[in-house]
Amino acid sequence: MRLSRNAAWRNLLWLVPAFLLVGIFVYYPIVSNFAMSTYKWGAFQQPEFVGMDNYVRAFHDPVFWQALGNNVAFAIVSLMVQVAGAMALAACLEFFVGRKLSGALRIIYFIPATVSITVGGILFTFMLDPNIGVFNEFLDVIGLGNLQRAWLGESGTAMGSIIIMSQWLNFGYTTLLFVVAMQKVPRELYEAAQIEGAGPIRSFFTITVPMVRQMTTLMIITTLSGAFLVFNEVQVMTSGGPNNSTQVLGTWLYYNAFTADRMGYAAALATIIFIITFGAGLFQIIRANKKKVELV
């Protein structure tokens, strides 16, 4: 039964407050930030219209490309660990581990998710300290003292150390989300696959993976967005050093805005971050919907 025109308008009125809030606090700042990115300005400088010069500057800025590369590395590792790895571990917990042990392991894996990013960053900073850190001490105890180094003080290891810390914080949380998704998969499907002679690995790829596709899509979107919006981990552990080797787009934006007083350039960086995250999320949603239509 189709709604009358008056009823449709009344229903639309209920949505107006939500549209206004989203418009004021989401879309207006995005448009306003883009407008500000076309100016050269700062706290002690009058705005000067420069068009797209700030974007041209970004693409000629070697630190920008260093930061973008670090974000891409962050995204790749996060997808491997927090999506693929978490899904595999969730399957093990759900199908191959006893209920009591599985429950205990879920709690253990989830504990890091209760630690704030700042606390986690400080904790790992102490652990990786070249003088008092437990990691170097552990290497010395097992006879690998030659591998000791200043993990956060060297360009070759600093970014990797930060990425590892971030995965430690988030891995258990995403694993539990996949466990919840897998619990909703009808067990009859696995019983039928077993009768047909399918083993655990084949059942995982032919039943589990397709049936948790919605959760996988959500995890990919949130993981990619988080990888390109990362800030706290880097700021707490290295502040972008040494030699800008751990700069990410968020910290480079922060430096240009509040240290170098290049607000227009920082606004351009913010717009670039938005385009990347929005594009990645939109692509994944379109891809997921296309697969859903194909299945139907």
Secondary structure by P-SEA (a helix, b strand, c coil): ccccaaaaaaaaaaaaaaaaaaaaccaaaaaaaaaaaacccccccccccccaaaaaaaaacaaaaaaaaaaaaaaaaaaacccaaaaaaaaaacccccaaaaaaaaaaaaccccccaaaaaaaaaaaacccccaaaaaaaaacccccccccccccccaaaaaaaaaaaacaaaaaaaaaaaaaaccaaaaaaaaaacccaaaaaaacccccaaaaaaaaaaaaaaaaaaccaaaaaccccccccccccaaaaaaaacccccaaaaaaaaaaaaaaaaaaaaaaaaaaaaaaaaaac
